């Protein structure tokens, strides 16, 4: 799960998807395309909205997406077109490119950083619905 700073959207996406998958069969992580917040916990509003929905993301630490992520993950989901472009430019092979997609298909997950708690709730709901579908698809692929 990838967004810009790895403190708002992608930590939520990581936490939400982890909550929907068997932990012993899937590895879910998140990263940012920028190095603004490396080592920091998620935004307190992301932590709060996740906690309100029974998910603890307070232990996560922001990190920057790296070339190695293409080798470590089968799927790479990004939150918006800007981050999609950034990740695709890092791809070295057609296989790398095939791993990358927008989490919401053609739509973007809006960045709630400069807004209020309502924006974080909206983002949680968008990601939660997408992860419901993604969870089903991933578990079918595993079977």
C-alpha positions, 0 to 999 in steps of 0.5 A, a space after each residue: 500500500 503506497 501513498 505520498 508520506 506513509 502517514 495517512 492513507 497507506 497505513 490505514 490501507 495496511 491496517 485494514 487489509 491486514 484485518 481482513 486476511 489470514 495473517 499467516 498467509 499474506 504479507 501486507 506493508 505500506 510505504 510512501 513515495 516521499 521521505 518526509 516522515 521516515 520512522 514516524 508513526 501514522 498521523 494521529 487522525 489515522 490512528 484514531 479512525 482505525 481504532 474507532 473501527 477496531 484496528 490498531 495501526 499505532 505501531 507502524 512506522 513510515 518508510 519510503 518505497 524502495 526498488 526492493 519492494 518490487 521483489 518482496 511483494 506480488 501486488 503494489 496498490 497506490 492511492 492516487 495517480 501521482 504516486 502511481 506515476 512515481 512507482 511506475 517510473 521505478 519499475 525496471 521490468 514489465 513484471 514490476 509494472 504488472 504489479 502496480 495498480 490504483 487501489 480504487 481502480 481508476 479512482 483516487 483515495 483523496 489525501 486527508 492530511 490537510 482536512 479534518 477528522 471527517 476526511 479521515 473517516 471518508 478515506 477509511 470507508 473508501 479503503 475499507 470497501 476496496 479492501 473487502 473486495 481485494 481480500 476476497 480476490 487475494 484469498 481466491 488466488 491463494 486457494 
